[in-house]
Amino acid sequence: MAETQELDRSQLLMDLSMMGSYGRAEGEDLGKFPRTFHPVAEHVRAFDPSVILVIGPRGSGKSELFRAVIELGLLSAIHRCLPEIKLPSTAPDRMKWIAGYPIGSGFPDRLSLEEFLQEQAPNPDIPLGIWFAYLIRVLWNDLTSEDQETLSALKVPLGGNVVEVYRAFHSLINEALLSLDRLDSRLLEEDKYIFVGYDELDTLGAKNWEILSAAVRGLVAFWATYTRRWKRIRAKIFLRTDLFQKYATEGGPDLAKIAANRVELVWNDKNLNAMLLKRIVNSSTGLCDYVSTARTKIEFKKDDDLGYIPKLARSDDIKPFIRRMAGEFMGANINKGHTHRWLLNHIRDGRGQALPRPLVRLIEVAADLQRNSPRPVNWPKLIDHISLRRAVDKVSEEHVKHSLDEWPWLDGLKNRLKGHQVPLEHRELEDLLERSWKDPWGQSEDICPPEDRPREFIEYLVEVGIFRARTGGRIDVTDLFLAGLSLKRKGGVRKK
């Protein structure tokens, strides 16, 4: 019996370590995605036709929503699971989902866009016109043949040639507007929708904050202007919270209206635990059986597309399962905390927010470490607290590394802070950054922080959750960024 349990434990740990990291949708197996995607009622409201802006911090699930509905057409399945949410008709033939960005070679690359916008500066109408031009191109197959013939000059240039695309559009502005007016009227008559989704907008400017600012403001301004005009051509703009706050909050009453009706992707503890459990129970038959014997009060609904979906009444409903998998406490007793709460508390950022990607990775990494650990655990326990604590550091290192895609200056911040112990006095941190402010911030000279002075930069780091402001003016860093930035802190659960 003991030998069988050891074989079971080894396989279950392997299954846990290969769940697939939530939040990196671009690299996830399309076949597995529906069974790992967890629909959250508050988030699904993003697909109400009246909602244009979908805002969330990095890793909050913007790309998962984009992929689930716009790429994989899972809205009908989501609606089956959340029938109380107001959504457009879920009949597939009445809705069309189109990617407006990213569209690969159908859009200019960063350097071409940067060069064009710099030549046209400071005209704020240029970015708006670019988005209008490329909207015509992505909706081309839905235009009438007559409109296609009228606008043919706009379709001729390659998508990467922003100069020629914009030039053609500029000569056909009125015709372009009328063609979309007619398309919208036809959709209304036929009771149909076309939704155009925009995701990964931070890649537009990459290292150039001015170009990113112009592009984001242009896109939001375009849809703020035309959302009231078109009823059945609708946009879904998936935008990082810091980019929205920094670049997209200026504008008139139209912008204020779509901003007021935005959806913000916030994860409470109950939804995070439900997401984690859905990941686990749908990962393998063995894990499904393991979960079912944990004697929780959680009910599971089975959907043909989305797999098993757990229904939690409160966040602590997961406690019996976590106790079975990893023990009740993060040590010999309660002094180090309850494990099910410790998991969430140690992947929170400086704003106190916990997100799906680090939580899933924490279990995956801990399971992998446990498989190679000489420390025995008694069945049915799978993971001990030391593996979990060691996993936090690796998750932090991965989190900072992956964050370089959106915050390329993090390398420079890490080099400036390496080896220091937190919390730091605000003045001490400001002086530390001031002394090395002009040193390189990344592997290329054009990488720079989003602010011009250390004080404003620290405020930005607090705003996005990399730093945490504490009483008395001190600046702290949570475990999510601690090891990844090569910082130190005393105390905690032992790692050996």
Secondary structure by P-SEA (a helix, b strand, c coil): caaaaaaaaaaaaaaaacccccccccccccccccccbbbbccccccccccccbbbbcccccaaaaaaacccccaaaaaaaacccccccccccccbbbbbccccccccccaaaaaaaaaaaccccaaaaaaaaaaaaaaacccccaaaaaaacccccccccaaaaaaaaaaacaaaaaaaaaaaaaaaaaacbbbbbbbccccccccccaaaaaaaaaaaaaaaaacccccccbbbbbbccaaaaacccccccaaaaaaaaacccccccaaaaaaaaaaaaaaccaaaaaaaaaccccbbbbbbccccbbbbbcccccaaaaaaaccccccccccccccaaaaaaaaacccccccccaaaaaaaaaaaaaaaaccccccccccccaaaaaaaaaaaaaaaaaaacccccaaaaaaaacccccccccaaaaaaaaaaccccccccccccccccccaaaaaaaaaaaccbbbcccbbbbbccccccccccccccccccc
